[in-house]
């Protein structure tokens, strides 16, 4: 079974940093594009970042560009999101999501909460 387990969220002050992790299992991690998606209270899901299979290409939403960095360690089946210069508007439940073939994402984790507040 495909499993994606996020961790690393928490409460941080504006301007602070957090590093999220996503532990993947149940599939060949290195064969899939991976994404981070977030959902703020009362809003729909917002795509945040994507990384290809070999870390040669990354993409970011304009809202996080220059502040967040996506990375992966295929040997450890782990996806990361380094978040710097956090803003209150970054407050959301953050999910890692596997890139699908016929769909944008086919599996999601349970999410990890990030709260940016003074």
C-alpha positions as a printed Julia matrix, in Angstrom:
118×3 Matrix{Float64}:
   0.0    0.0     0.0
   1.11   3.51   -0.84
   1.88   5.55    2.26
   2.95   9.16    2.56
   3.6   10.47    6.04
   4.36  14.14    6.57
   6.14  15.53    9.6
   7.93  18.65   10.76
   5.07  21.09   11.05
   4.53  23.31   14.01
   4.02  26.82   15.25
   6.58  29.38   14.15
   6.85  33.16   14.27
   6.78  35.25   11.1
  10.2   35.24    9.5
  11.02  31.86   10.93
  11.81  28.57    9.23
  10.56  25.02    9.2
  11.61  21.91    7.35
   8.91  19.46    6.41
   9.53  15.83    5.59
   7.46  13.22    3.82
   8.32   9.56    4.27
   7.14   7.45    1.35
   6.6    3.72    1.22
   4.69   1.11   -0.73
   5.93   2.19   -4.16
   9.08   2.94   -6.09
   9.6    6.48   -4.88
  12.3    7.33   -7.41
   9.9    6.74  -10.32
   7.5    9.52   -9.37
   7.32  13.27   -9.46
   6.42  14.54   -6.01
   4.54  17.63   -4.93
   3.77  19.7    -1.89
   0.23  21.0    -1.66
  -1.26  23.09    1.11
  -4.72  23.99    2.29
  -5.46  27.01    4.43
  -8.58  27.21    6.59
 -11.65  27.86    4.48
  -9.75  27.56    1.22
  -9.22  24.92   -1.39
  -5.95  23.09   -1.97
  -3.1   25.18   -3.34
  -0.21  23.6    -5.17
   3.08  24.74   -3.66
   5.97  22.95   -5.33
   6.99  20.04   -7.51
  10.16  18.07   -8.06
  10.92  15.59  -10.79
  12.26  12.1   -10.27
  15.96  12.92  -10.25
  15.86  16.42   -8.72
  16.89  18.07  -11.97
  13.77  20.22  -12.2
  11.83  22.04   -9.53
   8.86  24.37   -9.75
   7.22  26.66   -7.24
   4.07  28.64   -6.83
   4.69  32.37   -7.13
   3.58  32.81   -3.53
   6.53  30.78   -2.2
   9.19  31.28   -4.86
  12.48  32.38   -3.34
  11.46  31.29    0.14
  10.78  27.57   -0.13
  13.01  24.81   -1.46
  11.82  21.35   -2.42
  14.23  18.43   -2.4
  14.23  14.67   -2.24
  16.43  11.82   -1.15
  15.55   8.86   -3.31
  17.82   6.53   -1.34
  15.79   7.29    1.78
  12.39   7.57    0.08
  11.92  11.01    1.55
  10.65  14.32    0.23
  11.49  17.62    1.91
  10.27  21.19    1.93
  12.53  23.8     3.45
  10.45  26.84    4.3
  12.18  30.11    5.13
  10.94  33.63    5.76
   7.56  32.29    6.74
   4.53  34.54    6.61
   1.16  34.27    8.34
  -0.39  33.52    4.96
   1.71  30.35    4.82
  -0.44  28.93    7.61
  -2.0   25.77    6.25
  -2.12  22.03    6.37
   0.75  20.84    4.18
   0.5   17.62    2.22
   2.93  15.71    0.1
   1.31  14.26   -2.98
   2.52  11.76   -5.54
   2.32  12.85   -9.15
  -0.22  10.85  -11.08
  -0.22   9.65  -14.66
  -3.75  10.47  -15.71
  -4.36  12.87  -12.85
  -2.44  15.67  -11.17
  -1.99  13.7    -7.94
  -2.97  10.16   -7.14
  -1.99   9.79   -3.47
  -1.78  12.22   -0.58
  -0.44  12.04    2.92
  -2.4   12.97    6.01
  -0.84  16.41    6.21
   1.19  18.31    8.76
   0.02  21.59   10.23
   2.1   24.73    9.81
   1.01  27.76   11.78
   2.82  31.08   11.37
   1.82  33.51   14.07
   3.32  35.96   16.5
